[in-house]
Amino acid sequence: MRILRSWLHAARLADLVLFYPAILVVIWGELAGSEPALIQTANDKLLHFIAYFGLSAMAAAGFKRRRQVALASLGLIVLGGTLEIIQGFIGRDMSLLDEAANTIGVAVGGLTARVVVEALRRWLT
């Protein structure tokens, strides 16, 4: 059990380290002029959901306290809205539905990861 607990701690720290570059990748993806051909064929709303689901899940798994997770989730929602507004100024389409997909992704990703993390903590203690 002790080995598993230390492995989970290391995974949490790695998650936190990778969380910030992941945010930069999402920002780049939303502001870049063109997407790779593979991504162009995918549903835009699904891509928004997946990106923010992943970011929120990383935050929920990486941060220990619920307040930190809530603030990170709120920050991700604000980030998504801000990026949608910026898109309107750089020649890309600004979409309220994209922000809705972002927000739903944040909520589902955060809740899913938090449920898993809490279950693992209870199981290990």
C-alpha positions in Angstrom: 0.0 0.0 0.0 2.8 2.4 0.9 4.4 2.0 -2.6 1.1 2.7 -4.3 0.5 5.7 -2.1 4.0 7.2 -3.0 3.4 6.4 -6.7 0.1 8.3 -6.5 1.8 11.2 -4.9 4.4 11.3 -7.7 1.6 11.0 -10.3 -0.2 14.0 -8.7 3.0 16.1 -8.8 3.6 15.2 -12.4 0.0 16.0 -13.2 0.5 19.5 -11.7 3.7 20.1 -13.7 2.0 19.1 -17.0 -1.1 21.1 -16.3 0.4 24.4 -17.2 1.9 23.3 -20.6 -1.4 21.7 -21.3 -3.1 25.1 -20.8 -0.6 26.6 -23.3 -1.5 23.9 -25.9 -5.2 24.6 -25.6 -4.6 28.4 -25.9 -2.5 27.8 -29.0 -5.1 25.5 -30.4 -7.9 28.1 -29.9 -5.9 31.0 -31.3 -3.9 29.4 -34.1 -4.9 30.3 -37.6 -5.4 26.8 -38.9 -5.7 23.3 -37.5 -4.1 20.1 -38.8 -6.2 18.2 -41.4 -7.0 15.5 -38.9 -8.5 18.0 -36.5 -10.5 19.8 -39.2 -12.6 16.7 -39.7 -13.6 16.4 -36.0 -16.6 18.1 -34.5 -15.6 21.5 -33.1 -17.7 21.3 -30.0 -16.4 17.8 -29.2 -12.8 19.2 -29.4 -13.7 22.0 -27.1 -15.3 19.5 -24.6 -12.3 17.2 -24.7 -9.8 19.9 -24.2 -11.5 21.4 -21.2 -12.5 18.0 -19.8 -8.8 17.1 -19.8 -7.6 20.4 -18.3 -10.3 20.2 -15.6 -9.5 16.6 -14.8 -5.8 17.4 -14.5 -6.6 20.2 -12.1 -9.0 18.1 -10.0 -6.5 15.3 -9.8 -3.5 17.5 -9.2 -4.7 20.0 -6.6 -5.4 18.6 -3.1 -7.9 21.0 -1.7 -11.5 21.4 -3.1 -11.1 25.2 -3.0 -8.1 25.0 -5.3 -10.0 22.7 -7.7 -13.0 25.1 -7.7 -10.8 28.1 -8.4 -9.0 26.3 -11.2 -12.3 25.2 -12.7 -13.7 28.8 -12.5 -10.4 30.0 -14.1 -10.7 27.5 -16.9 -14.3 28.7 -17.6 -13.1 32.3 -17.7 -10.1 31.3 -19.9 -12.4 29.7 -22.4 -14.7 32.7 -22.5 -11.8 35.1 -22.9 -10.3 33.0 -25.7 -13.7 33.0 -27.5 -13.8 36.8 -27.3 -10.2 37.1 -28.5 -11.1 34.9 -31.5 -13.6 37.5 -32.6 -10.7 40.0 -32.9 -8.3 37.8 -34.8 -10.5 36.6 -37.6 -11.8 33.4 -36.1 -15.5 32.7 -35.3 -16.5 33.6 -31.7 -19.1 31.1 -30.5 -21.3 30.9 -27.4 -21.7 27.2 -28.1 -18.0 26.7 -28.0 -18.0 28.3 -24.5 -20.9 26.1 -23.5 -18.9 23.0 -24.6 -15.9 24.3 -22.7 -18.0 24.8 -19.5 -19.6 21.4 -19.8 -16.1 19.9 -20.3 -14.8 21.6 -17.2 -17.8 20.5 -15.1 -17.7 16.8 -16.2 -13.9 16.5 -16.2 -13.5 18.0 -12.8 -16.3 16.0 -11.2 -15.2 12.8 -12.8 -11.5 13.2 -11.7 -12.5 14.3 -8.2 -14.7 11.3 -7.7 -11.9 9.0 -8.8 -9.3 10.8 -6.6 -11.6 10.8 -3.5 -12.2 7.1 -4.0 -8.5 6.3 -4.3 -7.8 8.4 -1.2 -10.4 6.5 0.8 -9.2 3.2 -0.4 -5.6 4.0 0.5 -6.3 5.3 4.0 
